[in-house]
């Protein structure tokens, strides 16, 4: 097996990561996120048409009717339509919107529900979503520290923070709506990236205990090479499914699929060039991963 010198490019990878993080943080600080209705508050109207709904015509009807900024998407079937009115519209205007649609399409529009999400609810969702991500990162760090070693925990959490910030920066840069489905995708990215990082970390720990004469950089290169095939196959098959969802899944889950696509791609990169890079930066050594010697047992007997 030819060993790939991943860590030979670690300084270049570190520079690339710094650029990604700087661009992402800069965009989040200046443009911020395009918060969806779940976070900002507004009115949600679901209607059912007797025939296939023309979304473009509905958007034009609402635009000319004074409902600028309304988001119109298919919901479930091509006859069900979900209309989101941003903050600034009241629940009473939801009824007015329905009247505009019924005037444009007499007898073919049926109201399913009208919901008004106040800004206070949006603030609470935003705060709870942020706390959920912080809690997930904290629990991940505790698990890795217990399962492997503290340096591995730091590397894994830095990689996860890197992935989350880059995905958030991507949504900020392109201006896509950030709603609860995207937040769910972020949490899924944390889980996916963590799984990949644990697989790599387990192989690194195993090789540190098995390869006695190799230095840490060589051991990490061997471990990354051995897990590369599994990492690429898993990532590519996952991305193919997500690509299909992004193209054919409809507007309701488009943001979810895009967030996972970006997250899986950057998570694969971070498992190799962020988590492993952090281990070398913190000076991981064989001593960090030695099996504790029990009383009356020689250390050489504990080595595989």
N, C-alpha and C positions, 0 to 999 in steps of 0.2 A: 504493500500500500504506500503510495506516494503521499507524504505529509505536506499539506498546504501551509505555507508560512503566513497564517492570518495575522499574528501579532507583529510581524515585520512591518505591517501597514497601520499599526495601532495609533501612531501619532497623526497620520493623515485622517484616520477615522475619527479621532478625537476632535480634530479641527472641523470636520464635516458636521459632527454632532453639535459643536458649539455654534456653528453657523445656523443650523436648523433651529436650535433653541433660541438664539438671538432674534431670528426672523419671527418665530412663533410668539415669543414674549412681546416683541415690539408691536406686532399686529394686535395682540390681545390688549395691549396698553393704549393703543391709538384708535383702532377701528372697533375693538371689543367684539363680542359675539352678537350675531343676529338672533336674539332670543325669540323663541316661538311663543305661541299663545299660552302654553302651559306655564310659562314663567312670567310673562308680562301682563297677563289678564286680557280679557276680551270676550267676544261672543262666538259661540259655536252653533251652527245651524245644520241639521241633517235633513235632507229632503229626498223623496223617492219619485222618479219619473215613470210614467206608464210605458215609455219607449226609451231607447238608448239616448242618454243625455249628451248633448253637444257642449263640452266644457268651454270651448272657445266662445260660443254664443252666450253662454251663461256669464262668463267673465265680462263680455262686452255689455250685456244687459245691466249688470251691477255697476260697471264703470260709468255708464251714461246715467244711471239712476242715483248717482251720488255716493256710491260705496267704494271709493278708491282704496286700494290696498287689500281688498278681499282676496283670500286664497281659496281657490276652488279645485278640489281633487276628487277623484273617484273613490268610493268607499265600499269595498266588497265586490259589488257588481257594477256593470256599466250603466245601470239605472239608478244607483244610489250615489248621491253627491254630498260631500261634506264641505261646508263653507265656513271659513274662519275669518272673523272680523277682528282686526288688531285693537289694542288698547285705545280707548277714546270713543268707542261705540258702546251704547248701553244695551241692556236686554230688550228694551222697548223697540230699539231699532232693528232687532232681529225679526220682530213681527212685521215691521215695515219692509224689510228685505224680502220676506216671504210674499208679501203683497205684490212687490215688483215682479217676482218670478211668476206668480199666478196670472198677472196681467199679460205677461209676455207669452206664457204657455197655458192658456185657459184649460182647466179640467185635467191637466196632465201632471200637476205637481201636488204631492202629498207631503205634509210636514211629519217628520218622525220625532224630532226633538229640538229644543232650543236650550242651550246652557250658557250661563254667564259666569265667567271665571274672573273674580275680582283681583286687583293687583296685590292685595294682601296674601291671597292664596298663592299667587305667583312667586312672591318673595319667600314664602315658606318652602315651596318646592325647590327653589334655587338653593336655599340654605341647606335643606335636608339632602339634596343631591350632592352638594359639596362635601358634607359630613360623611355621606356614604362612601365616597371615594377615599377620603382620608382614613376612615375606619378600615376599609379594605387594604390600603397600603400598610397600615400599622399591623394588622393581623398577619399579612404576608411576611413582614419583617420578623415578627415573633416566630412564625412557623419555620422560616428558613434558618434563623439563628439556632433554633432547637434541632432541626433536622440535619443541618450541615455544620455551619460555623458562622460566627458573627460577620466576618469579612464577606462571606457569601451572601448574607442577608443585606448588607449595605449595597453590594453590587447589584443584587436583584431589585431592590427598591429604587436605586438610582435609574436602572433600566426602565422600570415601570413608570416612574415620574417622567422620564425622557419621552416615553411613548405617549402618555396622556397629554403632555404639553404640546407635542408635535401635532397630534390629532386636533386638539383645540385650536392651535395656530392655523392649521389647514382650513378649518371651518371659518375662522375669522378672516383669513385672507380672501377666500372665494365668496364669502358672504352667504353661505348656505344657512338655512334656518336651523337653530339648535333647539330641539324639543326633547321630550322625555324619551323618545325612541333612540335618539342619538346618545343621551346620557346612559341608557341601557347598553348601547353598543360600546361605550367607553368602559363600563364595568366588565363587559365580555372581553374587551381587549386586554384588560388587566389579567383576567383568568387565562386567556390564550397565551400571552407573553410569559406569564408565570410558569405555565406548564412547559414551555419550550426551555426556559431558563433552568428549571429544575432538572430536566433531562440532561442538559449540558453540564450542570454542576455535579450531578451524580457521576458522570463519566470522568470529570476532572478529579473528583475526590478518589475515585477508584484507581485512576492512573497515578495519582500522587503516592498512593500506598503500594502500587505494584512496580512502578519504574523507579528504582532507587538511584540510578546514576544520572538521570536526565534532570536538567534545570527546569524551573517553573515555566518559563516561556515555551520550552520544547514540549513539556507535558500538556500545556493548554492547547498548543497547535495540534498535537496528536489527538487530543480529546475532541476538539472542534471538527477535525477531519473525519473522525470515526462517526460523529453524529450528523455530519453534513447531509448525507443522503436522506436520513429520516426527516431532518428539518425541512429540506427543500420539497420532498414529496408531500409532507403534511401541509406546508404553506401553499403550494401550488394548487393542490386539490381543493383546499378551503377557499382560495381566491377565485377559482373557477365557479364554485357555487355562488359566492358573493357577487361575482360579476353578472351571473344570470339573474340574481335577485335585483341588482341595481338596474338592469336593462328592462327586465320583464315583470318585475314585482309590483309595479305601480308606484304612485307618488307617496303613498302612505308609509312605505318602508324604504323609500329611496335613500333618505338620509341615514337610516340605520345601516343599510348595506354599504354605503360609501364610507361611513365611519369605520366599519369593520375592515373594509378593503385596505384603507390607509393604515389602520392599526395592525393588521396582520403583516403587511409589508414592513412597516417600521419595527414591529416586534421581532420579526425574524432577524433583521439587521442588529437590533439592540442585544439580542441573546448572544450574538457573536462578538460584536465590537463595543458594547457598553458594559455588560455584566462581566465578561471575561477580562476586559481592559481594566476595570476597576480592581479586580483581584491582583493583577500585576502592579497596579499603582499603589495598592496598600501593602504590597510585599508578601503575598501569600507564600507559604513555605510548607515543607513536609511536616515540620513540627506542629503546624496548626491543625493537621489532619491525622496525627498519630492516634491510634487506638489507645485509650488509657490502659496502662499496665496494672493488672490486678496483683495483689500481694501474693508472692510465691510463684509468679509466672514470669519467665524471662521475656524481654521485649522482642527478641528475635522470633520467639514462638508466636507472638501476636501478629507478625507481619505475614501477609499471604505469600 
